[in-house]
Amino acid sequence: MSGHLSVDDRWRIISLRFNQGMTPNQIAYIINCSRITVFNILQLFHETNNIIEREGRGRPLLNNRK
């Protein structure tokens, strides 16, 4: 498993789930990612109808340098 999934892989997850009817376990095996990642992408798609990551994710940057 590597870092973030490409946009193509994210759309492939959606396609495999809704067009092919595959389970998250099957998709995770094919895409080579965790089952949780598949669930997260499916949830993101369900909530936003898109697969692009939400704004404001991650730890905020520290702006205390002088």
N, CA, C and O atoms as a Maestro MAE file, in Angstrom:
{
 s_m_m2io_version
 :::
 2.0.0
}

f_m_ct {
 s_m_title
 :::
 protein
 m_atom[264] {
  # First column is atom index #
  i_m_mmod_type
  r_m_x_coord
  r_m_y_coord
  r_m_z_coord
  i_m_residue_number
  s_m_chain_name
  s_m_pdb_residue_name
  s_m_pdb_atom_name
  i_m_atomic_number
  :::
  1 25 0.841 -1.180 0.000 1 A "MET " " N  " 7
  2 3 0.000 0.000 0.000 1 A "MET " " CA " 6
  3 2 0.884 1.240 0.000 1 A "MET " " C  " 6
  4 15 1.936 1.277 0.638 1 A "MET " " O  " 8
  5 25 0.440 2.235 -0.717 2 A "SER " " N  " 7
  6 3 1.215 3.464 -0.800 2 A "SER " " CA " 6
  7 2 0.453 4.601 -0.144 2 A "SER " " C  " 6
  8 15 -0.458 4.365 0.650 2 A "SER " " O  " 8
  9 25 0.821 5.836 -0.473 3 A "GLY " " N  " 7
  10 3 0.191 7.018 0.096 3 A "GLY " " CA " 6
  11 2 -1.234 7.194 -0.369 3 A "GLY " " C  " 6
  12 15 -2.027 6.253 -0.358 3 A "GLY " " O  " 8
  13 25 -1.549 8.389 -0.773 4 A "HIS " " N  " 7
  14 3 -2.901 8.700 -1.214 4 A "HIS " " CA " 6
  15 2 -3.231 7.987 -2.519 4 A "HIS " " C  " 6
  16 15 -2.362 7.754 -3.359 4 A "HIS " " O  " 8
  17 25 -4.503 7.650 -2.666 5 A "LEU " " N  " 7
  18 3 -4.960 7.035 -3.912 5 A "LEU " " CA " 6
  19 2 -5.080 8.094 -4.994 5 A "LEU " " C  " 6
  20 15 -5.413 9.245 -4.712 5 A "LEU " " O  " 8
  21 25 -4.811 7.709 -6.216 6 A "SER " " N  " 7
  22 3 -4.984 8.631 -7.336 6 A "SER " " CA " 6
  23 2 -6.476 8.868 -7.567 6 A "SER " " C  " 6
  24 15 -7.321 8.106 -7.096 6 A "SER " " O  " 8
  25 25 -6.775 9.920 -8.289 7 A "VAL " " N  " 7
  26 3 -8.169 10.221 -8.630 7 A "VAL " " CA " 6
  27 2 -8.751 9.078 -9.449 7 A "VAL " " C  " 6
  28 15 -9.915 8.718 -9.274 7 A "VAL " " O  " 8
  29 25 -7.947 8.504 -10.342 8 A "ASP " " N  " 7
  30 3 -8.414 7.367 -11.147 8 A "ASP " " CA " 6
  31 2 -8.794 6.177 -10.269 8 A "ASP " " C  " 6
  32 15 -9.823 5.540 -10.491 8 A "ASP " " O  " 8
  33 25 -7.963 5.878 -9.273 9 A "ASP " " N  " 7
  34 3 -8.276 4.767 -8.373 9 A "ASP " " CA " 6
  35 2 -9.534 5.048 -7.556 9 A "ASP " " C  " 6
  36 15 -10.322 4.139 -7.292 9 A "ASP " " O  " 8
  37 25 -9.720 6.292 -7.160 10 A "ARG " " N  " 7
  38 3 -10.926 6.651 -6.398 10 A "ARG " " CA " 6
  39 2 -12.182 6.432 -7.242 10 A "ARG " " C  " 6
  40 15 -13.164 5.866 -6.761 10 A "ARG " " O  " 8
  41 25 -12.150 6.880 -8.500 11 A "TRP " " N  " 7
  42 3 -13.304 6.657 -9.381 11 A "TRP " " CA " 6
  43 2 -13.474 5.172 -9.683 11 A "TRP " " C  " 6
  44 15 -14.594 4.692 -9.858 11 A "TRP " " O  " 8
  45 25 -12.369 4.455 -9.741 12 A "ARG " " N  " 7
  46 3 -12.449 3.011 -9.974 12 A "ARG " " CA " 6
  47 2 -13.157 2.316 -8.810 12 A "ARG " " C  " 6
  48 15 -13.928 1.382 -9.027 12 A "ARG " " O  " 8
  49 25 -12.904 2.762 -7.584 13 A "ILE " " N  " 7
  50 3 -13.601 2.219 -6.410 13 A "ILE " " CA " 6
  51 2 -15.099 2.420 -6.554 13 A "ILE " " C  " 6
  52 15 -15.880 1.500 -6.311 13 A "ILE " " O  " 8
  53 25 -15.504 3.632 -6.952 14 A "ILE " " N  " 7
  54 3 -16.930 3.930 -7.119 14 A "ILE " " CA " 6
  55 2 -17.523 3.038 -8.201 14 A "ILE " " C  " 6
  56 15 -18.607 2.482 -8.028 14 A "ILE " " O  " 8
  57 25 -16.818 2.901 -9.308 15 A "SER " " N  " 7
  58 3 -17.306 2.079 -10.413 15 A "SER " " CA " 6
  59 2 -17.424 0.611 -10.022 15 A "SER " " C  " 6
  60 15 -18.428 -0.037 -10.318 15 A "SER " " O  " 8
  61 25 -16.408 0.093 -9.364 16 A "LEU " " N  " 7
  62 3 -16.443 -1.314 -8.962 16 A "LEU " " CA " 6
  63 2 -17.585 -1.588 -7.990 16 A "LEU " " C  " 6
  64 15 -18.199 -2.655 -8.032 16 A "LEU " " O  " 8
  65 25 -17.864 -0.640 -7.126 17 A "ARG " " N  " 7
  66 3 -18.931 -0.827 -6.138 17 A "ARG " " CA " 6
  67 2 -20.311 -0.730 -6.780 17 A "ARG " " C  " 6
  68 15 -21.143 -1.619 -6.602 17 A "ARG " " O  " 8
  69 25 -20.557 0.345 -7.525 18 A "PHE " " N  " 7
  70 3 -21.909 0.614 -8.007 18 A "PHE " " CA " 6
  71 2 -22.209 0.017 -9.380 18 A "PHE " " C  " 6
  72 15 -23.359 -0.323 -9.659 18 A "PHE " " O  " 8
  73 25 -21.212 -0.117 -10.236 19 A "ASN " " N  " 7
  74 3 -21.443 -0.697 -11.562 19 A "ASN " " CA " 6
  75 2 -21.213 -2.203 -11.586 19 A "ASN " " C  " 6
  76 15 -21.921 -2.933 -12.281 19 A "ASN " " O  " 8
  77 25 -20.228 -2.667 -10.828 20 A "GLN " " N  " 7
  78 3 -19.884 -4.086 -10.824 20 A "GLN " " CA " 6
  79 2 -20.482 -4.834 -9.634 20 A "GLN " " C  " 6
  80 15 -20.556 -6.063 -9.643 20 A "GLN " " O  " 8
  81 25 -20.912 -4.090 -8.603 21 A "GLY " " N  " 7
  82 3 -21.513 -4.718 -7.430 21 A "GLY " " CA " 6
  83 2 -20.531 -5.449 -6.532 21 A "GLY " " C  " 6
  84 15 -20.923 -6.351 -5.791 21 A "GLY " " O  " 8
  85 25 -19.262 -5.073 -6.587 22 A "MET " " N  " 7
  86 3 -18.253 -5.745 -5.766 22 A "MET " " CA " 6
  87 2 -18.336 -5.289 -4.316 22 A "MET " " C  " 6
  88 15 -18.813 -4.193 -4.022 22 A "MET " " O  " 8
  89 25 -17.868 -6.143 -3.419 23 A "THR " " N  " 7
  90 3 -17.835 -5.806 -1.999 23 A "THR " " CA " 6
  91 2 -16.602 -4.948 -1.712 23 A "THR " " C  " 6
  92 15 -15.641 -4.963 -2.482 23 A "THR " " O  " 8
  93 25 -16.627 -4.203 -0.608 24 A "PRO " " N  " 7
  94 3 -15.436 -3.429 -0.238 24 A "PRO " " CA " 6
  95 2 -14.187 -4.296 -0.078 24 A "PRO " " C  " 6
  96 15 -13.087 -3.848 -0.401 24 A "PRO " " O  " 8
  97 25 -14.334 -5.515 0.409 25 A "ASN " " N  " 7
  98 3 -13.170 -6.406 0.530 25 A "ASN " " CA " 6
  99 2 -12.581 -6.739 -0.836 25 A "ASN " " C  " 6
  100 15 -11.362 -6.728 -1.005 25 A "ASN " " O  " 8
  101 25 -13.430 -7.032 -1.803 26 A "GLN " " N  " 7
  102 3 -12.962 -7.339 -3.153 26 A "GLN " " CA " 6
  103 2 -12.281 -6.122 -3.774 26 A "GLN " " C  " 6
  104 15 -11.233 -6.241 -4.408 26 A "GLN " " O  " 8
  105 25 -12.888 -4.953 -3.584 27 A "ILE " " N  " 7
  106 3 -12.331 -3.715 -4.140 27 A "ILE " " CA " 6
  107 2 -10.969 -3.426 -3.527 27 A "ILE " " C  " 6
  108 15 -10.028 -3.079 -4.240 27 A "ILE " " O  " 8
  109 25 -10.856 -3.567 -2.211 28 A "ALA " " N  " 7
  110 3 -9.586 -3.312 -1.527 28 A "ALA " " CA " 6
  111 2 -8.484 -4.217 -2.073 28 A "ALA " " C  " 6
  112 15 -7.344 -3.782 -2.233 28 A "ALA " " O  " 8
  113 25 -8.815 -5.455 -2.352 29 A "TYR " " N  " 7
  114 3 -7.839 -6.393 -2.907 29 A "TYR " " CA " 6
  115 2 -7.399 -5.962 -4.304 29 A "TYR " " C  " 6
  116 15 -6.209 -5.989 -4.618 29 A "TYR " " O  " 8
  117 25 -8.352 -5.566 -5.138 30 A "ILE " " N  " 7
  118 3 -8.050 -5.172 -6.519 30 A "ILE " " CA " 6
  119 2 -7.238 -3.878 -6.567 30 A "ILE " " C  " 6
  120 15 -6.263 -3.782 -7.312 30 A "ILE " " O  " 8
  121 25 -7.639 -2.891 -5.778 31 A "ILE " " N  " 7
  122 3 -6.981 -1.580 -5.788 31 A "ILE " " CA " 6
  123 2 -5.674 -1.613 -4.992 31 A "ILE " " C  " 6
  124 15 -4.826 -0.737 -5.157 31 A "ILE " " O  " 8
  125 25 -5.510 -2.616 -4.135 32 A "ASN " " N  " 7
  126 3 -4.357 -2.730 -3.236 32 A "ASN " " CA " 6
  127 2 -4.344 -1.604 -2.204 32 A "ASN " " C  " 6
  128 15 -3.370 -0.862 -2.070 32 A "ASN " " O  " 8
  129 25 -5.454 -1.506 -1.487 33 A "CYS " " N  " 7
  130 3 -5.566 -0.550 -0.393 33 A "CYS " " CA " 6
  131 2 -6.345 -1.229 0.728 33 A "CYS " " C  " 6
  132 15 -6.790 -2.366 0.576 33 A "CYS " " O  " 8
  133 25 -6.510 -0.543 1.841 34 A "SER " " N  " 7
  134 3 -7.233 -1.144 2.955 34 A "SER " " CA " 6
  135 2 -8.743 -1.057 2.732 34 A "SER " " C  " 6
  136 15 -9.233 -0.235 1.958 34 A "SER " " O  " 8
  137 25 -9.450 -1.920 3.425 35 A "ARG " " N  " 7
  138 3 -10.910 -1.916 3.358 35 A "ARG " " CA " 6
  139 2 -11.456 -0.602 3.923 35 A "ARG " " C  " 6
  140 15 -12.456 -0.078 3.431 35 A "ARG " " O  " 8
  141 25 -10.805 -0.080 4.944 36 A "ILE " " N  " 7
  142 3 -11.219 1.193 5.540 36 A "ILE " " CA " 6
  143 2 -11.102 2.318 4.520 36 A "ILE " " C  " 6
  144 15 -11.966 3.194 4.467 36 A "ILE " " O  " 8
  145 25 -10.049 2.308 3.712 37 A "THR " " N  " 7
  146 3 -9.897 3.314 2.665 37 A "THR " " CA " 6
  147 2 -11.057 3.246 1.683 37 A "THR " " C  " 6
  148 15 -11.592 4.278 1.277 37 A "THR " " O  " 8
  149 25 -11.445 2.040 1.303 38 A "VAL " " N  " 7
  150 3 -12.587 1.876 0.398 38 A "VAL " " CA " 6
  151 2 -13.843 2.447 1.040 38 A "VAL " " C  " 6
  152 15 -14.586 3.186 0.394 38 A "VAL " " O  " 8
  153 25 -14.088 2.112 2.309 39 A "PHE " " N  " 7
  154 3 -15.256 2.650 3.010 39 A "PHE " " CA " 6
  155 2 -15.216 4.178 3.060 39 A "PHE " " C  " 6
  156 15 -16.239 4.833 2.864 39 A "PHE " " O  " 8
  157 25 -14.037 4.744 3.323 40 A "ASN " " N  " 7
  158 3 -13.917 6.204 3.399 40 A "ASN " " CA " 6
  159 2 -14.219 6.866 2.058 40 A "ASN " " C  " 6
  160 15 -14.892 7.896 2.020 40 A "ASN " " O  " 8
  161 25 -13.735 6.297 0.968 41 A "ILE " " N  " 7
  162 3 -14.005 6.847 -0.363 41 A "ILE " " CA " 6
  163 2 -15.488 6.736 -0.683 41 A "ILE " " C  " 6
  164 15 -16.078 7.674 -1.220 41 A "ILE " " O  " 8
  165 25 -16.097 5.601 -0.360 42 A "LEU " " N  " 7
  166 3 -17.536 5.428 -0.605 42 A "LEU " " CA " 6
  167 2 -18.359 6.407 0.228 42 A "LEU " " C  " 6
  168 15 -19.351 6.953 -0.255 42 A "LEU " " O  " 8
  169 25 -17.952 6.632 1.478 43 A "GLN " " N  " 7
  170 3 -18.663 7.583 2.329 43 A "GLN " " CA " 6
  171 2 -18.501 9.005 1.796 43 A "GLN " " C  " 6
  172 15 -19.469 9.765 1.757 43 A "GLN " " O  " 8
  173 25 -17.296 9.369 1.389 44 A "LEU " " N  " 7
  174 3 -17.062 10.692 0.812 44 A "LEU " " CA " 6
  175 2 -17.927 10.898 -0.423 44 A "LEU " " C  " 6
  176 15 -18.512 11.968 -0.597 44 A "LEU " " O  " 8
  177 25 -18.015 9.885 -1.283 45 A "PHE " " N  " 7
  178 3 -18.841 9.982 -2.482 45 A "PHE " " CA " 6
  179 2 -20.317 10.117 -2.116 45 A "PHE " " C  " 6
  180 15 -21.046 10.889 -2.739 45 A "PHE " " O  " 8
  181 25 -20.752 9.371 -1.113 46 A "HIS " " N  " 7
  182 3 -22.152 9.435 -0.675 46 A "HIS " " CA " 6
  183 2 -22.499 10.829 -0.144 46 A "HIS " " C  " 6
  184 15 -23.582 11.347 -0.415 46 A "HIS " " O  " 8
  185 25 -21.579 11.434 0.613 47 A "GLU " " N  " 7
  186 3 -21.836 12.734 1.237 47 A "GLU " " CA " 6
  187 2 -21.711 13.898 0.268 47 A "GLU " " C  " 6
  188 15 -22.463 14.867 0.374 47 A "GLU " " O  " 8
  189 25 -20.775 13.826 -0.676 48 A "THR " " N  " 7
  190 3 -20.475 14.982 -1.522 48 A "THR " " CA " 6
  191 2 -20.740 14.752 -3.004 48 A "THR " " C  " 6
  192 15 -20.678 15.691 -3.798 48 A "THR " " O  " 8
  193 25 -21.036 13.512 -3.383 49 A "ASN " " N  " 7
  194 3 -21.210 13.136 -4.786 49 A "ASN " " CA " 6
  195 2 -19.935 13.415 -5.591 49 A "ASN " " C  " 6
  196 15 -19.984 13.696 -6.789 49 A "ASN " " O  " 8
  197 25 -18.806 13.328 -4.904 50 A "ASN " " N  " 7
  198 3 -17.513 13.543 -5.532 50 A "ASN " " CA " 6
  199 2 -16.475 12.723 -4.774 50 A "ASN " " C  " 6
  200 15 -16.772 12.192 -3.704 50 A "ASN " " O  " 8
  201 25 -15.274 12.613 -5.307 51 A "ILE " " N  " 7
  202 3 -14.234 11.825 -4.657 51 A "ILE " " CA " 6
  203 2 -13.015 12.672 -4.301 51 A "ILE " " C  " 6
  204 15 -11.989 12.146 -3.868 51 A "ILE " " O  " 8
  205 25 -13.134 13.984 -4.486 52 A "ILE " " N  " 7
  206 3 -12.040 14.890 -4.153 52 A "ILE " " CA " 6
  207 2 -12.028 15.102 -2.644 52 A "ILE " " C  " 6
  208 15 -13.079 15.263 -2.022 52 A "ILE " " O  " 8
  209 25 -10.828 15.102 -2.059 53 A "GLU " " N  " 7
  210 3 -10.714 15.250 -0.612 53 A "GLU " " CA " 6
  211 2 -11.294 16.577 -0.145 53 A "GLU " " C  " 6
  212 15 -11.251 17.587 -0.847 53 A "GLU " " O  " 8
  213 25 -11.826 16.538 1.043 54 A "ARG " " N  " 7
  214 3 -12.420 17.734 1.633 54 A "ARG " " CA " 6
  215 2 -11.346 18.764 1.963 54 A "ARG " " C  " 6
  216 15 -10.201 18.413 2.250 54 A "ARG " " O  " 8
  217 25 -11.728 20.039 1.918 55 A "GLU " " N  " 7
  218 3 -10.821 21.112 2.315 55 A "GLU " " CA " 6
  219 2 -10.632 21.077 3.829 55 A "GLU " " C  " 6
  220 15 -11.515 20.632 4.563 55 A "GLU " " O  " 8
  221 25 -9.493 21.540 4.284 56 A "GLY " " N  " 7
  222 3 -9.263 21.676 5.713 56 A "GLY " " CA " 6
  223 2 -8.912 20.386 6.427 56 A "GLY " " C  " 6
  224 15 -8.990 20.317 7.653 56 A "GLY " " O  " 8
  225 25 -8.527 19.367 5.682 57 A "ARG " " N  " 7
  226 3 -8.145 18.113 6.324 57 A "ARG " " CA " 6
  227 2 -6.723 18.208 6.835 57 A "ARG " " C  " 6
  228 15 -5.910 18.968 6.308 57 A "ARG " " O  " 8
  229 25 -6.434 17.448 7.842 58 A "GLY " " N  " 7
  230 3 -5.079 17.381 8.369 58 A "GLY " " CA " 6
  231 2 -4.827 18.402 9.457 58 A "GLY " " C  " 6
  232 15 -5.687 19.216 9.793 58 A "GLY " " O  " 8
  233 25 -3.654 18.335 9.982 59 A "ARG " " N  " 7
  234 3 -3.275 19.222 11.071 59 A "ARG " " CA " 6
  235 2 -3.024 20.628 10.528 59 A "ARG " " C  " 6
  236 15 -2.386 20.788 9.488 59 A "ARG " " O  " 8
  237 25 -3.528 21.652 11.237 60 A "PRO " " N  " 7
  238 3 -3.279 23.029 10.791 60 A "PRO " " CA " 6
  239 2 -1.786 23.369 10.866 60 A "PRO " " C  " 6
  240 15 -1.069 22.864 11.730 60 A "PRO " " O  " 8
  241 25 -1.333 24.220 9.960 61 A "LEU " " N  " 7
  242 3 0.055 24.652 9.968 61 A "LEU " " CA " 6
  243 2 0.303 25.594 11.131 61 A "LEU " " C  " 6
  244 15 -0.573 26.374 11.507 61 A "LEU " " O  " 8
  245 25 1.497 25.521 11.699 62 A "LEU " " N  " 7
  246 3 1.874 26.428 12.774 62 A "LEU " " CA " 6
  247 2 2.456 27.693 12.158 62 A "LEU " " C  " 6
  248 15 3.364 27.626 11.329 62 A "LEU " " O  " 8
  249 25 1.940 28.826 12.559 63 A "ASN " " N  " 7
  250 3 2.408 30.108 12.019 63 A "ASN " " CA " 6
  251 2 3.104 30.921 13.095 63 A "ASN " " C  " 6
  252 15 2.906 32.132 13.184 63 A "ASN " " O  " 8
  253 25 3.920 30.265 13.916 64 A "ASN " " N  " 7
  254 3 4.559 30.976 15.017 64 A "ASN " " CA " 6
  255 2 6.046 31.224 14.782 64 A "ASN " " C  " 6
  256 15 6.777 31.513 15.730 64 A "ASN " " O  " 8
  257 25 6.503 31.117 13.546 65 A "ARG " " N  " 7
  258 3 7.909 31.405 13.243 65 A "ARG " " CA " 6
  259 2 8.131 32.905 13.253 65 A "ARG " " C  " 6
  260 15 7.284 33.676 12.802 65 A "ARG " " O  " 8
  261 25 9.289 33.310 13.775 66 A "LYS " " N  " 7
  262 3 9.602 34.746 13.834 66 A "LYS " " CA " 6
  263 2 10.856 35.051 13.070 66 A "LYS " " C  " 6
  264 15 11.276 36.207 13.009 66 A "LYS " " O  " 8
  :::
 }
 m_bond[263] {
  # First column is bond index #
  i_m_from
  i_m_to
  i_m_order
  :::
  1 1 2 1
  2 2 3 1
  3 3 4 2
  4 3 5 1
  5 5 6 1
  6 6 7 1
  7 7 8 2
  8 7 9 1
  9 9 10 1
  10 10 11 1
  11 11 12 2
  12 11 13 1
  13 13 14 1
  14 14 15 1
  15 15 16 2
  16 15 17 1
  17 17 18 1
  18 18 19 1
  19 19 20 2
  20 19 21 1
  21 21 22 1
  22 22 23 1
  23 23 24 2
  24 23 25 1
  25 25 26 1
  26 26 27 1
  27 27 28 2
  28 27 29 1
  29 29 30 1
  30 30 31 1
  31 31 32 2
  32 31 33 1
  33 33 34 1
  34 34 35 1
  35 35 36 2
  36 35 37 1
  37 37 38 1
  38 38 39 1
  39 39 40 2
  40 39 41 1
  41 41 42 1
  42 42 43 1
  43 43 44 2
  44 43 45 1
  45 45 46 1
  46 46 47 1
  47 47 48 2
  48 47 49 1
  49 49 50 1
  50 50 51 1
  51 51 52 2
  52 51 53 1
  53 53 54 1
  54 54 55 1
  55 55 56 2
  56 55 57 1
  57 57 58 1
  58 58 59 1
  59 59 60 2
  60 59 61 1
  61 61 62 1
  62 62 63 1
  63 63 64 2
  64 63 65 1
  65 65 66 1
  66 66 67 1
  67 67 68 2
  68 67 69 1
  69 69 70 1
  70 70 71 1
  71 71 72 2
  72 71 73 1
  73 73 74 1
  74 74 75 1
  75 75 76 2
  76 75 77 1
  77 77 78 1
  78 78 79 1
  79 79 80 2
  80 79 81 1
  81 81 82 1
  82 82 83 1
  83 83 84 2
  84 83 85 1
  85 85 86 1
  86 86 87 1
  87 87 88 2
  88 87 89 1
  89 89 90 1
  90 90 91 1
  91 91 92 2
  92 91 93 1
  93 93 94 1
  94 94 95 1
  95 95 96 2
  96 95 97 1
  97 97 98 1
  98 98 99 1
  99 99 100 2
  100 99 101 1
  101 101 102 1
  102 102 103 1
  103 103 104 2
  104 103 105 1
  105 105 106 1
  106 106 107 1
  107 107 108 2
  108 107 109 1
  109 109 110 1
  110 110 111 1
  111 111 112 2
  112 111 113 1
  113 113 114 1
  114 114 115 1
  115 115 116 2
  116 115 117 1
  117 117 118 1
  118 118 119 1
  119 119 120 2
  120 119 121 1
  121 121 122 1
  122 122 123 1
  123 123 124 2
  124 123 125 1
  125 125 126 1
  126 126 127 1
  127 127 128 2
  128 127 129 1
  129 129 130 1
  130 130 131 1
  131 131 132 2
  132 131 133 1
  133 133 134 1
  134 134 135 1
  135 135 136 2
  136 135 137 1
  137 137 138 1
  138 138 139 1
  139 139 140 2
  140 139 141 1
  141 141 142 1
  142 142 143 1
  143 143 144 2
  144 143 145 1
  145 145 146 1
  146 146 147 1
  147 147 148 2
  148 147 149 1
  149 149 150 1
  150 150 151 1
  151 151 152 2
  152 151 153 1
  153 153 154 1
  154 154 155 1
  155 155 156 2
  156 155 157 1
  157 157 158 1
  158 158 159 1
  159 159 160 2
  160 159 161 1
  161 161 162 1
  162 162 163 1
  163 163 164 2
  164 163 165 1
  165 165 166 1
  166 166 167 1
  167 167 168 2
  168 167 169 1
  169 169 170 1
  170 170 171 1
  171 171 172 2
  172 171 173 1
  173 173 174 1
  174 174 175 1
  175 175 176 2
  176 175 177 1
  177 177 178 1
  178 178 179 1
  179 179 180 2
  180 179 181 1
  181 181 182 1
  182 182 183 1
  183 183 184 2
  184 183 185 1
  185 185 186 1
  186 186 187 1
  187 187 188 2
  188 187 189 1
  189 189 190 1
  190 190 191 1
  191 191 192 2
  192 191 193 1
  193 193 194 1
  194 194 195 1
  195 195 196 2
  196 195 197 1
  197 197 198 1
  198 198 199 1
  199 199 200 2
  200 199 201 1
  201 201 202 1
  202 202 203 1
  203 203 204 2
  204 203 205 1
  205 205 206 1
  206 206 207 1
  207 207 208 2
  208 207 209 1
  209 209 210 1
  210 210 211 1
  211 211 212 2
  212 211 213 1
  213 213 214 1
  214 214 215 1
  215 215 216 2
  216 215 217 1
  217 217 218 1
  218 218 219 1
  219 219 220 2
  220 219 221 1
  221 221 222 1
  222 222 223 1
  223 223 224 2
  224 223 225 1
  225 225 226 1
  226 226 227 1
  227 227 228 2
  228 227 229 1
  229 229 230 1
  230 230 231 1
  231 231 232 2
  232 231 233 1
  233 233 234 1
  234 234 235 1
  235 235 236 2
  236 235 237 1
  237 237 238 1
  238 238 239 1
  239 239 240 2
  240 239 241 1
  241 241 242 1
  242 242 243 1
  243 243 244 2
  244 243 245 1
  245 245 246 1
  246 246 247 1
  247 247 248 2
  248 247 249 1
  249 249 250 1
  250 250 251 1
  251 251 252 2
  252 251 253 1
  253 253 254 1
  254 254 255 1
  255 255 256 2
  256 255 257 1
  257 257 258 1
  258 258 259 1
  259 259 260 2
  260 259 261 1
  261 261 262 1
  262 262 263 1
  263 263 264 2
  :::
 }
}
